[in-house]
């Protein structure tokens, strides 16, 4: 009988036990891989979403809430500010471009973003091109015209020339009363790989008309997207508004870094958890192999009587252990990437975050660590039992 046939027979001898060991190993590896991929993917997706926002101005309140609402299109607005704040910014020599943002309405759960035509020429600091680019149609030029994000158009089936009415609020509500004003789709954007793929852009005049703000004194906006002329100018602007009582001016990247800090603590906890589960899986395989060797002393004695050496028998059981470890490792890598792909899709649909599908160098280090640990857990029980006299089992 060949070594491969012997190995197959050993594997088939305890199918349930071996299958459970491989399953636990696969789940623990999948957890570790998922933690690694999510940590890197979320960092990349959140950073990508924040790139078009060098500076933000909004009402006094929580900077986190301002970033969540204006950058990620989540949470409630902090409040509104006067349109005169935008006019002051545009008159400031430190500012290259300032564009208003207004929130408060939605269409079937997709946020209506009140803004100005200038947003289609807006270019973030260090960006090589315009942030929002048209795939079809044109930019809005009058109240009642709308430009829809790539995901919004795809999911709602909106086409050039379609009309719709928005409702008040930031989430879909079947009981909400639609505004009387109708919007006509005049443009569809190229994907930006961020939350604004799920937005609908209209003019600020459209927002003011639907909310009956006709006087200049009543005109309000939610936030201002600002591109300073340079880094030094951005710091001067931050200092200028640091003690303002009505508005706050923030660096979204700074808030995002703070968010990463919170995520880093969670990531450390998850890595410790996945490491503990992985260690448990290795111990299960080691103990499984120990009991297999212990309960097969008679078979070992027969093999010794037929001419097999102790080293050959020990090598066979080590190969068995490594087969279980390798099977769990390979299955775990596939399962981990599968779960990550599913979570990426859910985050893309629910939060507009685009997580890259990638292979990380850390996965290679993880695989090497698992194989080395698996080798140790396979060799150790075989070595301990090799010191017993198998002849007594005959």
C-alpha positions as CSV (number, residue, x, y, z in Angstrom):
1,X,0.0,0.0,0.0
2,X,1.4,3.4,-1.0
3,X,1.9,6.3,1.4
4,X,-0.9,8.2,-0.3
5,X,-3.3,5.3,0.2
6,X,-2.4,5.1,3.8
7,X,-2.9,8.8,4.3
8,X,-6.4,8.5,2.6
9,X,-7.2,5.6,4.9
10,X,-6.2,7.6,8.0
11,X,-8.3,10.6,6.8
12,X,-11.3,8.3,6.2
13,X,-11.0,6.6,9.5
14,X,-12.4,9.6,11.5
15,X,-14.2,11.7,8.9
16,X,-16.4,13.6,11.3
17,X,-13.5,14.4,13.6
18,X,-11.2,15.5,10.8
19,X,-14.0,17.5,9.1
20,X,-14.7,19.4,12.2
21,X,-11.0,20.2,12.7
22,X,-10.7,21.5,9.2
23,X,-14.0,23.5,9.5
24,X,-12.8,25.2,12.7
25,X,-9.4,25.9,11.1
26,X,-11.1,27.4,8.0
27,X,-13.4,29.6,10.1
28,X,-10.6,30.9,12.2
29,X,-8.4,31.7,9.1
30,X,-11.4,33.3,7.4
31,X,-12.0,35.5,10.5
32,X,-8.3,36.6,10.5
33,X,-8.3,37.2,6.7
34,X,-11.5,39.2,6.9
35,X,-10.1,41.4,9.7
36,X,-7.0,42.2,7.6
37,X,-9.0,42.9,4.4
38,X,-11.6,45.0,6.1
39,X,-9.0,47.1,8.0
40,X,-7.2,47.9,4.7
41,X,-10.3,48.1,2.6
42,X,-12.2,50.5,5.0
43,X,-9.1,52.7,5.2
44,X,-8.9,52.9,1.4
45,X,-12.7,53.4,0.9
46,X,-13.0,56.1,3.6
47,X,-9.9,57.9,2.4
48,X,-11.2,57.8,-1.2
49,X,-14.6,59.3,-0.1
50,X,-12.9,62.1,1.8
51,X,-10.5,63.2,-1.0
52,X,-12.8,65.7,-2.7
53,X,-13.3,67.6,0.6
54,X,-10.3,69.7,1.5
55,X,-12.2,72.0,3.9
56,X,-15.8,72.1,5.1
57,X,-17.8,74.9,6.7
58,X,-21.0,74.2,8.6
59,X,-23.0,75.2,11.6
60,X,-21.5,75.0,15.1
61,X,-21.8,71.5,16.5
62,X,-20.1,68.1,16.2
63,X,-17.4,68.0,13.5
64,X,-18.0,64.2,13.2
65,X,-21.7,64.8,12.4
66,X,-20.7,67.5,9.8
67,X,-18.4,65.0,8.1
68,X,-20.8,62.1,8.3
69,X,-23.6,64.2,6.7
70,X,-21.6,66.2,4.1
71,X,-19.0,63.7,3.1
72,X,-20.7,60.3,3.6
73,X,-24.3,61.4,3.3
74,X,-25.2,59.9,6.6
75,X,-26.7,61.2,9.8
76,X,-28.7,64.4,10.3
77,X,-27.2,67.9,9.3
78,X,-25.7,69.8,12.2
79,X,-27.9,72.8,11.2
80,X,-28.0,75.5,8.6
81,X,-26.0,78.6,8.1
82,X,-26.7,81.8,6.3
83,X,-25.9,82.1,2.6
84,X,-24.0,85.2,3.4
85,X,-21.3,83.0,4.9
86,X,-20.7,81.6,1.4
87,X,-20.5,85.1,0.0
88,X,-17.9,86.1,2.5
89,X,-15.8,83.0,1.7
90,X,-15.9,83.8,-2.0
91,X,-14.7,87.3,-1.3
92,X,-11.8,85.9,0.8
93,X,-8.4,86.0,-1.0
94,X,-7.4,82.7,0.7
95,X,-10.2,80.8,-1.1
96,X,-9.9,79.4,-4.6
97,X,-13.4,77.9,-4.8
98,X,-16.4,77.6,-2.5
99,X,-19.5,75.7,-3.3
100,X,-22.7,75.5,-1.3
101,X,-24.3,72.2,-0.1
102,X,-27.9,71.9,1.1
103,X,-29.6,68.8,2.5
104,X,-33.1,68.0,3.7
105,X,-34.9,66.2,0.9
106,X,-34.7,62.8,-0.7
107,X,-36.2,60.7,-3.5
108,X,-36.8,57.1,-2.6
109,X,-34.1,57.3,0.0
110,X,-31.5,58.9,-2.2
111,X,-30.5,62.3,-0.9
112,X,-31.2,65.5,-2.8
113,X,-28.0,67.7,-2.7
114,X,-28.8,71.3,-3.3
115,X,-25.7,73.0,-4.8
116,X,-24.5,75.2,-7.6
117,X,-23.3,74.6,-11.1
118,X,-19.7,75.3,-9.9
119,X,-19.6,71.9,-8.2
120,X,-19.1,70.3,-11.6
121,X,-15.9,72.2,-12.0
122,X,-14.7,71.6,-8.4
123,X,-11.3,70.0,-8.1
124,X,-10.0,68.8,-4.8
125,X,-6.5,69.6,-3.6
126,X,-4.0,67.3,-5.3
127,X,-6.6,66.0,-7.7
128,X,-5.7,65.5,-11.3
129,X,-9.2,66.2,-12.6
130,X,-12.7,67.4,-11.8
131,X,-14.5,65.5,-9.1
132,X,-17.9,65.2,-10.8
133,X,-17.9,64.4,-14.5
134,X,-20.9,63.9,-16.7
135,X,-21.4,60.6,-18.5
136,X,-24.5,61.8,-20.3
137,X,-26.6,64.9,-20.7
138,X,-25.6,68.3,-19.2
139,X,-25.3,70.1,-15.8
140,X,-28.4,71.7,-14.4
141,X,-28.8,75.3,-15.6
142,X,-32.2,76.2,-14.0
143,X,-34.4,75.4,-11.0
144,X,-36.2,72.1,-11.5
145,X,-33.3,70.4,-13.3
146,X,-31.4,67.5,-11.7
147,X,-28.2,65.6,-12.3
148,X,-28.2,62.1,-10.8
149,X,-25.2,60.0,-9.5
150,X,-24.2,56.9,-11.3
151,X,-25.6,54.5,-8.7
152,X,-28.8,56.5,-8.3
153,X,-29.5,56.3,-12.0
154,X,-28.7,52.6,-12.2
155,X,-30.7,51.5,-9.1
156,X,-33.8,53.8,-9.8
157,X,-33.7,53.4,-13.6
158,X,-33.6,57.1,-14.1
159,X,-32.9,58.4,-17.6
160,X,-32.4,61.7,-19.3
161,X,-35.8,63.4,-19.5
162,X,-37.4,61.5,-16.6
163,X,-39.3,63.5,-14.0
164,X,-39.8,63.0,-10.2
165,X,-40.8,64.8,-7.1
166,X,-38.8,64.8,-3.9
167,X,-40.0,64.5,-0.3
168,X,-38.9,66.2,2.9
169,X,-36.5,64.2,5.1
170,X,-33.3,62.3,4.6
171,X,-34.7,58.7,4.4
172,X,-37.4,57.1,2.4
173,X,-40.9,57.4,4.0
174,X,-44.0,56.1,2.2
175,X,-46.2,58.4,4.3
176,X,-44.2,61.5,3.4
177,X,-45.9,64.1,1.2
178,X,-44.1,64.9,-2.0
179,X,-43.2,68.5,-2.9
180,X,-45.3,70.0,-5.7
181,X,-42.3,70.9,-7.7
182,X,-41.1,68.3,-10.2
183,X,-37.5,67.7,-11.1
184,X,-36.4,66.8,-14.6
185,X,-33.3,64.6,-15.1
186,X,-30.9,66.5,-17.5
187,X,-27.6,64.7,-16.7
188,X,-26.1,61.5,-15.4
189,X,-22.7,61.4,-13.7
190,X,-19.8,59.1,-14.2
191,X,-19.0,56.9,-11.1
192,X,-16.9,58.7,-8.5
193,X,-16.4,55.6,-6.3
194,X,-17.8,57.3,-3.3
195,X,-21.1,58.1,-1.4
196,X,-22.0,60.8,-4.0
197,X,-22.7,58.1,-6.5
198,X,-25.9,57.7,-4.6
199,X,-26.9,61.4,-4.7
200,X,-29.1,63.6,-6.8
201,X,-27.8,67.1,-7.5
202,X,-30.2,70.1,-8.0
203,X,-29.7,73.9,-7.8
204,X,-30.0,75.6,-4.4
205,X,-32.7,77.8,-6.0
206,X,-34.8,74.6,-6.4
207,X,-34.3,73.7,-2.7
208,X,-35.3,77.3,-1.6
209,X,-38.4,77.3,-3.8
210,X,-39.6,73.9,-2.5
211,X,-39.2,75.2,1.1
212,X,-40.7,78.6,0.4
213,X,-37.5,80.6,1.0
214,X,-38.0,83.6,-1.3
215,X,-36.3,86.4,0.6
216,X,-32.5,86.8,0.5
217,X,-32.5,87.0,4.3
218,X,-34.1,83.6,4.6
219,X,-31.7,81.8,2.3
220,X,-29.8,79.1,4.1
221,X,-27.4,76.3,3.2
222,X,-26.2,73.3,5.2
223,X,-22.5,73.4,4.4
224,X,-19.8,74.9,2.2
225,X,-17.3,72.8,0.3
226,X,-14.0,74.8,0.2
227,X,-10.9,74.6,-1.9
228,X,-8.2,76.9,-0.5
229,X,-5.5,78.3,-2.7
230,X,-2.8,76.2,-0.9
231,X,-1.8,74.6,2.4
232,X,-0.7,77.8,4.0
233,X,-4.0,79.5,3.0
234,X,-6.0,76.6,4.5
235,X,-4.2,77.0,7.9
236,X,-4.9,80.7,7.8
237,X,-8.6,80.0,7.1
238,X,-8.8,77.6,10.0
239,X,-7.2,80.1,12.3
240,X,-9.6,82.9,11.0
241,X,-12.7,80.8,11.8
242,X,-11.4,79.1,14.9
243,X,-13.3,81.5,17.3
244,X,-16.3,82.2,15.1
245,X,-19.6,81.8,17.1
246,X,-21.8,81.0,14.2
247,X,-19.9,78.5,12.0
248,X,-17.1,75.9,12.2
249,X,-14.5,75.3,9.6
250,X,-12.9,71.8,9.7
251,X,-10.5,69.6,7.9
252,X,-12.5,66.4,7.1
253,X,-9.3,64.4,6.8
254,X,-8.5,65.2,10.4
255,X,-11.9,64.0,11.5
256,X,-11.4,60.8,9.4
257,X,-8.0,60.2,11.0
258,X,-9.8,60.3,14.4
259,X,-12.3,57.8,13.0
260,X,-9.4,55.6,12.0
261,X,-8.1,55.8,15.6
262,X,-11.4,54.4,16.9
263,X,-11.4,51.8,14.2
264,X,-7.8,50.9,15.1
265,X,-8.8,49.9,18.6
266,X,-11.6,47.7,17.3
267,X,-9.2,46.2,14.7
268,X,-6.7,45.3,17.5
269,X,-9.5,43.7,19.5
270,X,-10.7,41.7,16.4
271,X,-7.1,40.6,15.6
272,X,-6.7,39.3,19.2
273,X,-10.0,37.5,18.9
274,X,-9.1,35.9,15.5
275,X,-5.6,35.0,16.9
276,X,-7.3,33.2,19.9
277,X,-9.7,31.4,17.6
278,X,-6.8,30.4,15.3
279,X,-4.8,29.1,18.3
280,X,-7.8,27.1,19.4
281,X,-8.2,25.5,15.9
282,X,-4.5,24.5,16.0
283,X,-4.9,23.0,19.4
284,X,-7.9,21.0,18.2
285,X,-5.9,19.6,15.3
286,X,-3.0,18.8,17.6
287,X,-5.2,17.1,20.1
288,X,-7.1,15.3,17.4
289,X,-3.8,14.0,16.0
290,X,-2.6,13.0,19.5
291,X,-5.6,10.9,20.1
292,X,-5.5,9.4,16.7
293,X,-1.9,8.3,17.2
294,X,-2.7,7.1,20.7
295,X,-5.7,5.0,19.7
296,X,-3.9,3.5,16.6
297,X,-1.0,1.9,18.5
298,X,-2.0,-1.5,17.3
299,X,-2.0,-0.4,13.7
300,X,1.5,1.1,14.2
301,X,2.7,-2.1,15.8
302,X,1.5,-4.0,12.7
303,X,3.2,-1.6,10.4
304,X,6.4,-1.9,12.4
305,X,6.2,-5.7,12.2
306,X,5.8,-5.4,8.4
307,X,9.1,-3.4,8.2
308,X,8.0,0.2,8.5
309,X,10.4,2.3,10.7
310,X,9.2,4.6,13.5
311,X,10.4,7.6,11.5
312,X,8.3,6.6,8.5
313,X,5.2,6.1,10.7
314,X,5.8,9.4,12.4
315,X,6.2,11.2,9.1
316,X,2.9,9.7,7.9
317,X,1.0,11.2,10.9
318,X,2.8,14.5,10.5
319,X,1.6,14.5,6.9
320,X,-1.9,13.8,8.1
321,X,-1.8,16.8,10.5
322,X,-0.4,19.1,7.8
323,X,-3.1,17.9,5.4
324,X,-5.8,19.0,7.9
325,X,-4.0,22.4,8.5
326,X,-3.5,23.0,4.7
327,X,-7.1,22.2,4.0
328,X,-8.3,24.5,6.7
329,X,-5.9,27.3,5.6
330,X,-6.9,27.1,1.9
331,X,-10.6,26.9,2.7
332,X,-10.3,29.8,5.2
333,X,-8.6,32.0,2.6
334,X,-11.4,31.4,0.1
335,X,-14.1,31.8,2.8
336,X,-12.4,35.0,4.1
337,X,-12.3,36.6,0.6
338,X,-15.9,35.5,0.0
339,X,-17.2,37.1,3.2
340,X,-15.1,40.3,2.5
341,X,-16.6,40.5,-1.0
342,X,-20.1,40.2,0.4
343,X,-19.4,42.9,3.0
344,X,-17.9,45.1,0.4
345,X,-21.0,44.9,-1.7
346,X,-23.2,45.6,1.3
347,X,-21.1,48.7,2.2
348,X,-21.2,49.9,-1.4
349,X,-25.0,49.6,-1.6
350,X,-25.7,50.9,2.0
351,X,-22.9,53.5,2.6
352,X,-21.5,54.3,-0.9
353,X,-18.1,53.1,0.2
354,X,-16.0,51.3,-2.4
355,X,-13.6,48.7,-0.8
356,X,-10.9,47.4,-3.2
357,X,-10.7,43.6,-3.9
358,X,-7.1,42.8,-3.2
359,X,-4.5,40.3,-2.0
360,X,-2.5,41.6,1.0
361,X,1.1,40.8,1.8
362,X,-0.1,40.2,5.4
363,X,-2.1,37.2,4.1
364,X,1.1,35.5,3.0
365,X,2.6,36.1,6.5
366,X,-0.6,34.7,8.0
367,X,-0.4,31.6,5.8
368,X,3.2,31.0,6.7
369,X,2.5,31.4,10.4
370,X,-0.4,29.0,10.2
371,X,1.7,26.4,8.4
372,X,4.6,26.7,10.8
373,X,2.3,26.5,13.8
374,X,0.4,23.6,12.2
375,X,3.7,21.8,11.7
376,X,4.6,22.2,15.4
377,X,1.2,21.0,16.4
378,X,1.6,18.0,14.2
379,X,5.2,17.1,15.2
380,X,4.8,17.5,18.9
381,X,2.1,14.8,19.6
382,X,3.9,12.4,17.2
383,X,7.2,13.0,19.1
384,X,5.6,12.5,22.5
385,X,4.0,9.2,21.5
386,X,7.1,8.0,19.6
387,X,8.7,7.3,23.0
388,X,6.1,4.6,23.8
389,X,6.7,1.0,23.0
390,X,4.1,0.0,20.4
391,X,5.0,-3.7,20.8
392,X,2.8,-3.9,23.9
393,X,-0.2,-3.1,21.7
394,X,0.1,-6.4,19.8
